[in-house]
Amino acid sequence: MNAGGESDDFVIPPNRTNNAGTEPVAESAEGREPAKKNAGQADSPRAPKRKHGRSYGLAGVRETARAQPELKFTSLLHHVNGDLLMSPFFDLNKTAAVGIDEVTWHDYELELEERIVDLQGRIHRGSYRAKPSKRIYIPKPDGRQRPIGIASLEDKIVQKSAGWILQCIYEQGFLGFSYGFRPGKSQHKTLDALSVASTSKNVSWVLDADGEGSFDHSS
């Protein structure tokens, strides 16, 4: 994505910048200069392509974050283009509970490209506003109830898109033994790793800690 919302293929520069020891600026290392336009020309997002792949520009972000861990990214909004917003839509559960807007996956699909173009435009204009989450409660084994917040479908798209961008940056800084809600490093993989370690190594003690009610107050 180059000029203010236009969906275009990224050109990743072969040479990295910021080798002079000055304050790193990620923008200069992420792609070509934006095309010039006439004064007063309005930004007009193009219709995104119906594809499930993510922006090629994120590959450049990932490589830069891995090679230059000290780098501070100062401009990432241009990566939120139509194609990036289109991808998480197809990853969503088609039969998931609806949010406060009552819009289902199939409702949104009816005019998908038009909706994505409109969403991209609102994000880049700064007029996008997330809707309140729909509050429901599910029972716990001990009889108490766990509050759950269900986001609207469009907010799920934006959240997942932002998550992919941030993941490209911060995933590079995690150590191999860090598990949790990470790609290929789920809580189930944690149990597998503990099982292997406890049976193949001389383990003297194990610490078990839990944040009580953390999700009750964060959703």
N, C-alpha and C positions, 0 to 999 in steps of 0.2 A: 504494500500500500504506500503510495507516494504522496500525491497532492491532495491533502485534506479530505480523505474519504474515498479516493478512487481506488478500486480494486485492481491491482496490477501485480505481475510477477516480480519478486524481489531479486535484486542483483547483489549478492554477497561479495564484498571486496576481498581479493586474495590476500592483501596485506593488512595487518592489524595496525591500528593507530595507537597513539598515546604511549610511545616508547621514550618520551623525553622526560618522564618522571613527574609531569605536572598532574594536576587533578584530572582523573579520567572522566571522559564524557562518552557514555555509551552510544549516543545518537550517531556520532561520527564513524562508528565502527559497524553500524548495522546495515548500511545499504547506500545506494546512489543518492545523489542530491535530488530533491523534488523538482519536477518539471515546472518551469515558469508559466505563469498564466497572466492574462490581461488584468489590469487594475479593475476591481469591482466585480470580477467574475465570481459567481457563487459556486460553492462546492456542491457537487451533485453525485452522491454515491451511486455506483453502478450496481446493477442487479447481480447478486452473488451467483456463482456457479453451483449447481447441485452436485456437490461432492462431499465426501466424508473425510478428506484429508485436512490437516491443519496447515496454517500459513507457513510457507517456506521461510519467511523471515524469522520465525521462532527458532529455526535451526541455527541461524546466525547468533541469536541471543544466547542459546544454550552453549554454543562453542565459545563465545566470548566470556560467558560467566565461568566456564570451566578453565579457560586459559588464563583469565585475569580475575582471580577471586576478590581482589581489592577494588575492582571497578565499581563505580556508582552509576547505576542506570538512571538517566534523567528524563528520558522521553520514551514512553512505551505505548501511548494511546494510539499511534498510527498502526500498531499491530492488530487493533480491534477493528477488523474489516469484515465485510460481508461473508467471506468464506470461513473465517474463524468463528463467527456467530452461527453460521449454518451447521457446523460440525456437531456441537453439543446437542442441538435439537434432535439429531438422529441417535444420540446416545441416551436420551431420556427414556424412562419407562413409559410406554404408550398407555398403560392402564393405571398410572399412578394417581393418587388422590389429587384433586384440583385445589388450587390456592384460593385466596379471597376473591379473585376475579372470575372464578368458575370456568376458566378456559381450559379445555382438554387438549391433549396432544393432537387429536384429529381436527379439532376446531382450528388450531393454529396452522395446521398443514394446508388448509384449504387455500389460503393466500400467502403461502410461506415466503416466497421471494419478495413480495411487496412488504410483508411484515418485517423481514430482516433488513431490507433497505431503510425502512422507516426507523427501526430500532437503532441501526448504525448512525443514522443522521441525528437522532436525539442524543445519543451518547457523545458524539463529537461536538454537538452544539452546547452540551452541558445541560440539556433540558430533561434528560432521562432521570426518573425518580423511581426508586424501588417501592413496591407496595408493601403494606404490613403483612406479616406472616399470618396464616390461618392457624389458630391454636386448637389442638385436639389433645386428648389425654389417652394414654394406653396403660393398662394395669401392670403393676410390678408383681413379682412372685410373693412379696411380703404384704400385699394388700394395698400398698400405696399406689399413686398414679404418677406416671412420668409425662410431663408436658412436652409436646412435640410441635414445632413450628413448620408449617408447610408453605413454602414460597410459591408465588404465582409462576406459571410456566415461563413467561418472558424473563422473570428475575432469575430463574434457574439457568437459562441460557447465558445471561450476563455473568452470573457467578461462576459457572463452569469455564467460560472463556477467560475471565480474569484469573481463575485458578491455574489454567494451562500456562498463561504467560508467567505468572509468579513461580510456577513449578520449574520452568526452564531455567530460572535464575537460582533459586534457593535449593533445588534438589542437588545441585552440584556441590554444595557445601556440607552435605550430610556424610557421616562416616558409615562404613559398611555395616556396622553392628547397630545402627540406629533403625529401629522398627516403629511401626505405627501406621498412620494413614498415608503411606507412601506407595508409589508404583512398585509392585513386586515385593513390598516389605510390609505386608499387612500384619494384623495381630495374630492371625493364624500361622503365618510364617515365623512369627516370634516364638510361638509354642514349639514349632518344629525345631528351631535353632536351639531352644533350651533343652529339648529332649535329646538332641544329638550331643550337646555339650555336657549334659549331666551324666550321660552314659559312656562317653568316650574320654572325658577328662576328669582329673581329680578335683571335684568341686566340694568345698568345705561348707559353704553356706549360700543361701539364696535370699535376697531381699524381695518382699512383696509389698508394694505400696499402691494406694488407690486414692484418687481425688474424689471425695464423697460428694455425690450429687452434682458433679461438674456439668453434666449435660442438662440437668434440670434447670440450670440458670443461664445456659448459653444458647439455647435454641429459640 
